[in-house]
């Protein structure tokens, strides 16, 4: 019997360490031991242990803690497979409809052991690629229809071909692992859970392009991913899968890692290259493309983590098999990170062509706490909000783009009726205006002006012409900005104006926030009939804004109130209401 | 004040063949020791490598990962990612600010705490989240935040 413990950052943050301790102490002196694996994507039920029985049956146990893990281990030692903490059928629906290519090893292989990866067929694709040779590899990638998973969806084979065609002895393969979309964690999970898969993909790209060096540009905020990549590279060197004449061929390759320093704009290729060279991450105009003049001025092929993670599967199974999955223009699968107000958040990998509804409701079980869905945000600060009535949109690059959002790298944030869309737009604009590198005027000044307008709208000082002004500004930034960050920065605002104009109007004309989120436009009040005078709210209030006599209705001093919502959240009688706009009169 | 011993910077510089190209890694290492990038360390780097201090400061101030001010013994990072925002991270930040009584980026008088808002920590599934040094805390409420900080204070006053 095997025990696989999900040991990614999110698992650890949810208490995987205390589960590990309990299991290890209970199993000491027995034949059982715990294998640490990466995140299997069922983040909603962390910490998770997967039991694989001697009959190769898989049973998942979730929401464990130190105590329940000890109980579990005791039962196992007695030869039982306990029912407690077993994931329910409802929970297991999360895996239905998923097709795992990129995530096939996550939660299965031990990310800190090259033997584990090899036992799952690792590095056999590299061997095959060495036989296929450069042309053969690019042909398979072309047949597969693989497009860049970083968000823009550029055909991968064209990039590879053009880097191959560039003259020069010295070429580079760069993996963009600077996952910057605030709300996306696919790449982290793959790097933490199956680092060799990404490295193998990069090496195959190296064979195709004729490069000898791979550089992984990874976020410093992902220390566990960095640690596991380093370990993987070290083991590869020991096994001579890295170095000179790999597998007896004339192919030589080596890796090094560079940690990013926290700049969203470095997701843009030319900014990433500037950062690799020790500079401020500022983009330059293309052409020349990195494939012609990249790192150190040499031909460089840059792909995202997920793109590389698809490569070994394609080489192993053939481009045609890959192209059988997905839609006409978008082949294969896509990994999404589901978060926000969704019941079962986590990592979902599905074939292209499913609808957003299939993911949010079919796989992830809909909205938390039974609330009503309002929108799904795709593509983060470069993407947009897709409203409820359009969630039957098919997932492929073109269909998503038609809504005004973008496929993006895979962040999918689910929003319910309590999410204010103007506030969301402001949130993203705040992010991009801070992350703008400052080089070009449309982005630097444009995003700042847009943010100022949004701020005054949520503060209740919006003017009627503001909506048209932000749309006009947004369109100008889209066309005028130098790089992808600026070109896409207005998307969150433009899509929310397009689909939720009424919310903007309510903020401006009625000074009301329909979702009751914008603090300048709301007030907390006690409903006298419901208040039992228990005084809990006044104890919770951090600013002493609530007063009253026990057993009679309390009242809130709105001038003192900081709208922290602690009274509302703690009241057991539903005696506190939030009012906005006309309700305040 | 006595001149600080920058021997550790010499050791760091030895690791890199081309400190100019590896400037970001060099600064990350320096910050790893000092906790932030001080003016003195920048001047020392300039002296040793010839890289103009304007260029070093240009890089250090561009990236959010570099701090130009010291941090507390406990560095609280409140996640401001999208998932956390939707789940109420603004109030988490407000609570930290209130409990510590300092503005974002500042250090408490006893040097114990500093706090900052950060872009996504990648722990979206347990949002709202924050990190204190290397430990992540998830599914936060305002009460939980206050009690986490209180616990550290108690531990420290022992």
Interface residues (C-beta under 8 A of the other chain):
Chain A: X9 X10 X12 X13 X14 X43 X44 X46 X179 X180 X181 X182 X183 X184 X185 X188 X219 X220 X221 X222 X223 X258 X259 X260 X261 X262 X263 X264 X275 X276 X277 X278 X279 X280 X281 X337 X339 X340 X341 X345 X346 X377 X380 X411 X413 X415 X419 X424 X427 X428 X431 X437 X542 X562 X564 X565 X566 X569
Chain B: X20 X21 X22 X23 X24 X25 X27 X28 X58 X59 X62 X63 X64 X65 X66 X80 X81 X82 X83 X85 X86 X87 X91 X94 X95 X98 X118 X119 X120 X121 X122 X123 X124 X125 X126 X127 X129 X134 X135 X136 X137 X138 X141 X142 X143
